[in-house]
Amino acid sequence: MLNQTAAPAAGPKKRSWLRRHYGIYLFVLPAIGLYLTFSVYPILFSFVKSFTDWQLIGESPFVGLANYRTVLNDPHVGIAFKNALLNFVVSMPIQIVFGLLLAVVLDRPLRGRSFFRALFYIPVLVTWIVIIQLYLYMFNKDYGLINYLLLKTHLVDEGIDWLGSPTRTLVSVFAVGGWKGIGWSMLIFLAGLQSIPTDLYEASGLDGASRWQQFRYITLPGLRNTTVFVVVLLTIGAFNVFDQVFLLFTGTAPFEYDVPLSMIYNKAFTDLNFGYSAALSYVVAIVIVVVSLLQYKFMPKNAGSEG
């Protein structure tokens, strides 16, 4: 007789595997439910409503692409995107330049560097409500600290009315936003610096390279991928700016000061034009995705230095 060993049944093993792991899925299930309820469902719901004349009470008739055509033909949308671009131009260099310099300095074995890292990160944690109050004080035409310093150093003959025009107001408040985000950029660059081998600095030092040459030929090339990451996230943040504009005008801002998110908010909760607001939100999302992908594709990256 041939000895035949029966193949083990798959059913009990499957049941035992489920019995061993079902508790994990039970723990994850509430988080998945909350994510679907408060993230996925609102996105899908607003996308459907962007094709309707969305009414809170009563029917919401289907209007097709009418809301999107209105958005694309609205001159105020162009102003909002121009202001978002201004935010990018003003705040991004501040965060990248000063964040990188602080990261390079605080990456060295200095006494108390942990304290200074925490100190420079504090503005990131401060709420915009507090920052706006400081901004209104510092940029006040009559008694603001900025005008006081400019007058004392004889850079201007009279105080600048920072809140007197849309351009000056937005440039100054976006510059404050850049200052607020320096600590975040500093931490990202600090993380990138850890991936640069220290023996490169040691070898270059033996060859007589100066600190500037090490920074130019080792640090900057080694941070290419980190810089791409920072630029892409700052671009997304520039188009998602909202808090400072909303708080500066305590709600509804004049259209000259609008940015995409404040315009979405005003169209929905001031004009009650929810269909237009939903369509505008998807136009903004598409612009952000396209710009971010183009940046990632065309900015130079180093495949080896940062993994």
C-alpha positions in Angstrom: 0.0 0.0 0.0 1.1 3.4 -0.8 1.2 5.9 2.1 -0.8 8.9 1.1 -0.9 12.0 3.2 -4.1 13.9 2.9 -3.6 17.6 2.1 -4.6 19.8 5.1 -7.9 21.5 4.7 -7.7 25.1 3.8 -10.9 26.1 5.7 -9.6 25.7 9.3 -6.4 27.5 8.5 -8.3 30.4 7.0 -10.6 30.6 9.9 -7.7 30.5 12.4 -5.9 33.3 10.5 -9.1 35.4 10.6 -9.5 34.5 14.2 -6.0 35.7 15.0 -6.2 39.0 13.1 -9.8 40.1 13.3 -9.0 42.2 16.4 -6.6 44.3 14.4 -9.3 45.1 11.8 -11.8 45.9 14.6 -9.3 48.5 15.9 -8.7 50.0 12.5 -12.4 50.0 11.4 -13.4 53.1 13.4 -10.5 55.1 11.9 -11.4 53.9 8.4 -15.1 54.8 9.1 -14.1 58.3 10.2 -11.8 58.8 7.2 -14.6 57.8 4.8 -17.2 59.9 6.6 -15.2 63.1 7.0 -12.8 63.0 4.1 -13.8 60.8 1.2 -17.6 61.4 1.4 -17.3 65.2 1.5 -14.9 65.2 -1.5 -17.2 63.0 -3.6 -20.3 64.9 -2.4 -18.9 68.3 -3.3 -17.7 67.0 -6.7 -21.2 65.9 -7.6 -22.6 69.2 -6.3 -20.2 71.2 -8.4 -22.3 70.3 -11.4 -25.5 71.6 -9.8 -27.1 74.8 -8.6 -26.5 73.6 -5.1 -29.2 74.8 -2.6 -29.3 74.0 1.1 -33.0 73.8 1.0 -35.0 72.2 -1.8 -33.7 70.7 -5.0 -30.3 71.3 -6.6 -30.9 71.3 -10.4 -28.2 69.9 -12.6 -26.4 72.7 -14.5 -23.5 70.7 -16.1 -20.3 72.6 -16.6 -21.9 76.0 -16.0 -20.2 76.5 -12.6 -16.8 75.7 -14.1 -17.3 78.0 -17.1 -18.3 80.8 -14.6 -15.1 80.1 -12.6 -12.9 80.2 -15.6 -14.5 83.5 -16.9 -14.5 85.2 -13.5 -11.8 88.0 -13.4 -11.8 87.8 -9.6 -10.4 84.2 -9.8 -7.4 85.5 -11.7 -6.8 88.1 -8.9 -7.0 85.4 -6.3 -4.5 83.2 -8.1 -2.2 86.2 -8.7 -2.2 86.9 -4.9 -1.4 83.2 -4.3 1.5 83.5 -6.7 2.6 86.6 -4.9 2.6 84.6 -1.6 4.8 82.0 -3.3 7.2 84.6 -4.6 7.5 86.4 -1.2 7.3 83.6 1.4 9.2 80.8 -0.3 12.6 82.5 -0.6 12.4 83.6 3.0 11.7 80.1 4.2 14.3 78.4 2.0 17.2 80.8 2.5 16.8 81.3 6.2 15.7 77.8 6.9 18.8 76.4 5.1 21.2 78.8 6.8 19.8 77.9 10.2 19.9 74.2 9.4 23.6 74.4 8.4 24.5 76.4 11.5 22.6 74.3 13.9 23.8 71.0 12.4 27.3 71.8 13.8 28.2 70.6 17.3 27.4 73.9 19.0 26.6 74.3 22.7 22.9 74.6 23.2 21.9 73.8 19.7 18.9 71.8 20.8 17.6 74.8 22.6 18.1 77.0 19.5 16.4 74.4 17.3 13.4 74.5 19.6 13.5 78.3 19.8 13.5 78.8 16.0 10.6 76.3 15.7 8.3 78.1 18.1 6.8 80.5 15.5 5.6 77.5 13.6 3.5 76.5 16.6 2.1 79.9 17.3 -1.5 80.3 16.1 -2.2 82.8 13.3 -4.6 84.8 15.7 -1.5 85.8 17.7 0.7 86.4 14.7 -1.9 88.7 13.1 -2.1 90.8 16.2 1.7 91.1 16.2 1.6 92.0 12.5 -1.0 94.8 13.1 1.2 96.2 15.8 4.5 95.9 14.0 3.3 97.3 10.7 1.2 100.1 12.0 1.9 103.3 10.2 2.0 105.6 13.3 3.6 103.5 16.0 4.7 100.2 14.4 8.1 98.8 15.0 8.9 98.3 11.3 8.3 102.0 10.5 10.2 103.0 13.7 13.3 101.1 12.6 13.1 102.4 9.0 12.8 106.0 10.2 15.7 105.6 12.8 18.0 104.2 10.1 16.9 106.9 7.7 15.8 104.4 5.0 12.5 106.3 4.7 11.5 109.9 5.3 8.0 109.1 6.6 6.2 106.0 7.8 4.9 103.6 5.2 1.2 102.9 5.2 1.6 99.1 5.0 -2.2 98.6 5.2 -3.0 101.3 2.6 -2.9 99.2 -0.6 -3.5 95.6 -1.5 0.0 95.0 -2.7 1.8 96.4 0.4 -0.6 94.6 2.7 -0.3 91.3 1.0 3.5 91.5 0.6 4.0 92.3 4.3 1.6 89.7 5.6 3.0 87.1 3.3 6.5 88.0 4.5 5.3 87.4 8.0 4.0 84.1 6.9 7.4 83.3 5.5 9.0 84.2 8.8 6.5 81.9 10.6 7.5 78.9 8.4 11.3 79.3 8.7 11.4 76.8 11.6 9.6 74.1 9.5 12.0 74.5 6.6 14.9 74.4 9.1 13.8 71.0 10.4 13.4 69.5 6.9 16.8 70.7 5.9 18.3 69.4 9.1 16.9 66.0 8.3 18.4 66.2 4.8 21.8 67.1 6.2 21.9 63.9 8.2 22.0 61.9 4.9 25.2 63.6 3.7 28.2 61.5 4.6 30.5 63.3 7.0 33.6 61.7 5.4 33.0 64.0 2.4 33.6 67.0 4.6 36.6 65.4 6.3 38.2 64.5 2.9 37.5 68.0 1.5 38.9 69.6 4.6 42.2 67.6 4.2 42.3 68.8 0.6 42.1 72.4 1.8 38.5 73.2 1.0 37.0 76.2 2.8 33.7 76.2 4.6 32.1 78.0 1.6 33.5 75.5 -0.8 32.1 72.6 1.3 28.7 74.3 1.4 28.7 75.0 -2.3 30.1 71.7 -3.6 28.9 69.2 -1.0 26.0 70.6 1.1 23.9 72.2 -1.7 24.2 69.2 -4.2 23.5 66.8 -1.3 20.3 68.7 -0.5 18.8 68.7 -4.0 16.1 66.2 -3.3 15.3 67.9 0.0 15.0 71.2 -1.7 12.7 69.8 -4.3 10.5 68.4 -1.5 10.5 71.7 0.4 9.7 73.7 -2.8 6.8 71.4 -3.7 5.3 71.6 -0.3 5.7 75.4 -0.1 4.0 75.7 -3.4 1.0 73.7 -2.1 1.0 75.9 1.0 1.2 79.1 -1.0 -2.0 78.2 -2.9 -3.6 77.0 0.3 -3.0 80.2 2.2 -6.2 81.3 4.1 -5.7 82.0 7.8 -3.8 85.3 7.6 -6.1 86.8 5.0 -9.3 85.7 6.8 -8.1 86.9 10.2 -6.7 90.2 8.8 -10.1 91.2 7.6 -12.1 89.3 10.3 -13.9 87.3 7.7 -14.9 88.7 4.3 -11.9 90.4 2.5 -12.3 92.8 -0.4 -11.8 91.0 -3.6 -8.4 92.7 -4.2 -7.1 90.8 -1.2 -8.7 87.5 -2.0 -6.7 84.3 -2.3 -8.2 81.0 -3.7 -9.3 79.6 -0.4 -10.7 82.8 0.9 -12.7 83.2 -2.3 -14.0 79.6 -1.9 -15.1 80.5 1.6 -16.7 83.8 0.7 -18.6 82.3 -2.3 -20.0 79.5 -0.1 -20.8 81.2 3.2 -21.3 84.9 2.2 -22.8 84.6 -1.2 -24.3 81.2 -0.6 -23.2 80.1 -4.1 -22.2 76.6 -3.1 -22.1 75.1 -6.6 -19.6 77.8 -7.7 -17.6 77.4 -4.5 -17.3 73.6 -5.1 -16.3 74.1 -8.7 -13.7 76.6 -7.7 -12.3 74.3 -5.1 -11.7 71.6 -7.8 -10.1 74.1 -10.2 -7.7 75.1 -7.4 -6.9 71.5 -6.6 -6.2 70.8 -10.3 -3.9 73.8 -10.5 -2.0 72.8 -7.4 -1.5 69.2 -8.6 -0.4 70.3 -12.1 2.1 72.9 -10.8 3.5 70.5 -8.2 4.0 67.7 -10.7 5.7 70.1 -13.1 8.0 71.3 -10.4 8.9 67.7 -9.3 9.5 66.7 -13.0 11.7 69.6 -14.0 13.6 70.6 -10.9 17.1 69.0 -10.7 17.3 66.0 -8.4 20.2 63.9 -7.1 19.3 60.2 -7.0 22.3 59.1 -5.0 23.1 61.6 -2.3 19.8 61.3 -0.4 18.7 57.8 -1.1 
